[in-house]
Amino acid sequence: MSEKILFIASECTPFVKTGGLADVVGSLPQVLNQKETTEVRVVLPLYQEIRENWSDDLENVHSFPVSVGWRNQEATLYQLTYQGVVYYFIENEYYFTRRGLYGYYDDGERFVFFCQAVIEALSILPFQPNILHGHDWQAGLAMAFAKIQKPIEHLRTVFTIHNIKYQGIMPLDVYHDLFHLPDGHISGLEWNGLLNCMKAGLFHADKITTVSPSYAKEITTPYFGEGLYPIISEREEDVAGIVNGINVDDYNPQTDPHIPYPYSNIEENKNKTIIQEKLGLPVNSKKPLYVTITRLVEQKGLHLIQAIIDEFLQEDVQFVLLGTGDSEFEDYFYHAAERNNDKLVAYLGFDEALARQLYAAADFFVMPSLFEPCGLSQLISLQYKTIPIVRETGGLKDTIRPYNEYTKEGNGFSFTNYNAHDLLHVLQYSLQIFHDQEHWSTILKNIDEGDSYSWTESAKSYHTLYQDML
């Protein structure tokens, strides 16, 4: 049977992005659609940023009413085609004519509307899916509405957890204010006395996926499950962990327009010199360069880096941190860079071109996450022949194999415990390997000959999942 799949998501490259979810929703459909029997389309909110940047490409399909409790809202459906994929956009001026994607007091209501509008749109879409594939909490209620409000015969649902920490929680008393559902359905939406959009997706979807096999196991435990682990444990037979891929055409050091010296193998020294000059570091191609490119939040293991950075910088190394986020971390790294101005640069903001240049210039990429559902940064660093240093959690554990100097196997460095001195130890070990020409050449060769982590294998897993459901 042919697969007609509608992705439901809150962000997607190249339209809008706040994190890795957008990269997945932007790249996976293109690969899935390469199979003749598969067609994937995507539906998103029409945010202000999309309206401003893509208005000339948007085609008005239809307007229709959407009820959000007692509120009578209107949705307008638009579509455009980009790189062979058809995208639909749900417009509503009240909910989505705002700057930014999230962070508003009524985010819960906004995505109640969005999910309700998606289900209402199924009857007018010029495309009739047999699978709805929802991504993260913003799409969780669509899984519920598809089963409760407008059940369609043979329509199947998949719900993907990209990060279980963010769940879309609302007070229980808004149930009658925002939903047209009998009281008997509260139990499928409620968790710990609150309405929980992530719970709605987990409870109602036919199948559940998450973005790496290790994370699929981790979230069945109290430590990683963010309170929802009992539900995932109950549905363990319906849960699959499929590691994310990356767009290897986009992240390609041979063709990347952002880097000064494109390369096909290990030629970063020229790029390292450029970045050292640009950031005001002493120019020395033989000095190891460590980089971290991340959101400055606790999840990314920044407390570990805080604890050991001054001690590690006593070594003959350079370190660049690029990112923005919590003021605690911005303030700390700003002052740490002042203390170590010839070894540490803290670029507090985000610049895509600079990020690509750092991937290309660095010797090591440091990613000591507290938890990491999949992680894309370590996969990008492998593309640019930059050696990842990670903590063994989630997708980091699944994609980075620690280098073994006896068997000569491995594509990076890793440590197990969430402990600052374990991080310091592996950083010091990586420095030792850097100065050993035989081992350094071997690990670079392993990366060059290893898995590219394109979407090809992961897409096969999704095809198998879809076919089994149909």
Number of C-alpha atoms within 10 A of each C-alpha: 9 13 20 18 26 26 23 27 23 26 26 22 16 13 16 20 16 15 14 20 19 18 21 22 20 20 21 21 23 20 16 22 19 13 14 9 12 16 20 23 21 22 23 24 27 25 24 17 17 16 17 9 10 11 12 9 13 17 14 13 14 13 15 13 13 19 18 20 18 11 11 9 17 17 22 18 25 22 18 17 13 11 6 12 17 17 19 26 25 23 23 20 14 10 19 20 16 13 9 14 18 14 7 12 8 12 17 22 20 20 22 23 27 32 27 22 26 26 22 20 20 16 11 14 14 9 14 13 20 21 21 25 27 28 27 24 30 25 29 34 29 33 28 27 23 23 19 14 14 13 13 12 8 11 17 22 25 26 30 26 26 23 23 21 16 15 21 22 18 18 12 17 11 14 20 15 13 17 18 14 14 10 10 7 12 16 13 17 24 20 18 9 12 17 24 25 30 30 25 27 32 30 21 23 24 20 23 25 23 26 25 26 20 22 30 27 20 18 23 21 16 12 11 21 21 15 16 22 19 14 14 21 17 11 16 15 10 15 22 21 22 23 27 26 24 22 20 16 11 12 18 18 24 14 14 18 14 15 22 14 20 19 18 13 14 14 15 24 17 14 21 26 17 18 21 20 12 11 13 13 18 13 14 14 15 12 15 18 23 25 24 26 22 20 20 21 18 16 14 20 24 21 18 20 21 14 15 15 17 15 9 17 15 10 11 11 16 23 24 22 23 20 19 18 15 11 11 11 19 19 11 12 22 16 12 17 19 13 12 16 14 15 20 27 23 22 19 18 13 15 12 9 12 17 20 21 24 31 31 32 29 26 24 27 28 29 25 30 23 20 24 26 27 29 22 19 20 24 27 25 22 26 25 30 30 29 26 30 26 25 27 25 23 26 26 30 21 15 21 22 17 19 20 14 14 7 7 13 15 19 28 25 23 26 20 13 14 18 17 18 14 17 26 19 13 17 19 14 12 23 19 12 16 19 13 11 9 12 18 16 13 17 24 20 16 17 20 18 10 12 13 17 20 19 22 15 14 20 23 15 16 16 17 11 15 23 12 8 16 13
